[in-house]
Amino acid sequence: MRWLATHHPGFTGPSVCPSSRSAREANGGIRCVAEIHKGLRYIADWEMASAGSRITFKRYAGGSWTRRWSKYSRTNPKLYSPGLVSVNAMGFDWRWLVLGVDYKCRQKHRTSWRAYALDGQWEGYGLFFKFLCHTRGQVIACHNRLGDAMRWRPNAR
């Protein structure tokens, strides 16, 4: 997207602006998302795009981070399921992913499944928010196609 190249020179990565009628209705317009990076430095950018002959963008949300694993931290049982969580990215609804993982996998004793790290309308955002999860011993590991990832140790104290 030319706008991203102008505003974040040297950064590269995917962006999407789902514009189907259902996506526009669910999002209150055309909501674009990008995850761009330069080396280990990442930027998540959410913009509202105008419809019409001249497209303009209005900042909706965003953030930046350096890709690296966080320390395992104790989670609040009201926010997550019990245990410890470590992530390598910001800007995701990790709480929602853990809830989905707990329901779709752990409680059903599955070893592999897909879950979403976005509470709400995700049509068109699958590249960013659809995570593939696997159980590996005492750790449940999830990652998307961009390398954003979470490790959850549900039984850790």
N, C-alpha and C positions, 0 to 999 in steps of 0.2 A: 504494500500500500504506500503510495507516494507520500501521504501525510506523515506516516511513521518515519520514513527515511529522512524527511525534512526536520522533524522534531527530535529525532533520536539518531543522529548520524553515526554510522558504523555498527549499529545494532541490526541484527537479522532475526527472523523467526516468523512463524505463522500468524495470520490474523484472519478473522471471519466476521462477516456482517450478515447474519441470517435475516432474510427479508421476505420470507414466505408470509402469507397473510396470518397464519396462526402464530408465527414467531413475533410479528409486529404487534398483534393483539395482546399476546402474553407479556411482551416487554414494554408496552407503551410506546412503540416506535421501533426504529431500526437500531438495535444495540450491538455495537461492535466490540470485539475483544481481541487482544493481541498478547502474545507472550514472546518478547524479543530479548536477545541477549548479545553481549559482547564478552567473550570469554566466560568467566563464571559470574559475571554481573547480569542480572535479569531484571526485566521490567514487565509488569502486567499492566495493561492499559485498557480501560473500558471507556468507550465513547458512544454518544448518541449521534447518529447520522441523520441529517435532514433528507427528506425526499424532495425531488424537484430537479430542475435543469442544472442548478449549481449546488453541489453537495457540500455541506459544512458539517463540522464535528464539534460537539460540546462535551467537555470532560465529564464523565459520570463517576468514575472511581479509578484507583490504581495504586500501585506500590512498587517498590524495588527491593531486591535482596541479592546477596551473594550466595550462590548455590553451594551448600554444604549441609551435612547432617547436623541437626540439633541434638543436644543431649537428650536422652530419654527422660521424660518428666512425668511426674505423677499427675494423673488426670482427675478432674472433679467428676464424681459419679453422676452428678446432675447434668453435666455437659457431655461427657463421654461415658462409655462403659468403663469398669474398673481396669486398672493396669497402668502401663507406661507407654508413651507414644514418642516417636522421633520422626521428624519430617525434614525434607531437604529443600522445601520451597515455601513461599508465602502466598497469600491471596486465594487460598482454597478453603472451602467449608469442610475442614478436617473433621469437625464434629459430625456432620451429616454423613461423611464417608464411614466413620467408625460405626455410627448407628446402622447404616446399611450393611456393613461387613458383619456386624454382630448378628443382625437379623437374618441376612441371606446366607451366611456361611457358618459362623460359629455355632449358632443354635441348631442348625440343620446338619452339622458335621460334614460339610463339604470341604474339599481341599482346593478348589479353584472356582472362581466366579467373577462377575463384573459388578461394580457398584459405582455410584456417581458422587462426586464431591461438590455438588451444587444443589442446594435446597431451592427448588423452584423450576421454572421453565428452562430446559436445557436443549431443546430442539435446535440443532445446528452447531452446538458447542461440544459435541462428543470428543473431538480431538483433545480438548483441554480438560474436560471434566469426567470422562469415562475412564475408570481405573480397572485394571486387571489385578486380581488379588489371588494370592496363593498362601496356603498354610505351610510353613517350614518349621517343624518341631513346635516350639513354644512361641514362635513369632508368626504373625500374619503380615505379609508384605504386599503392598499395593503400589502400582506405578501406572502412569499414563504413557502415551506414545512419545511424549516430549521429554520424558525422564523425571518428571515431578513424582515424588514418592513419599510414602509413609510406611513406617514399621510400627506395629502394635504388639505389645506383649500383654495380652489380656489378663494373664494369671500372675503377673509380676507384682511384688509388694514393695 
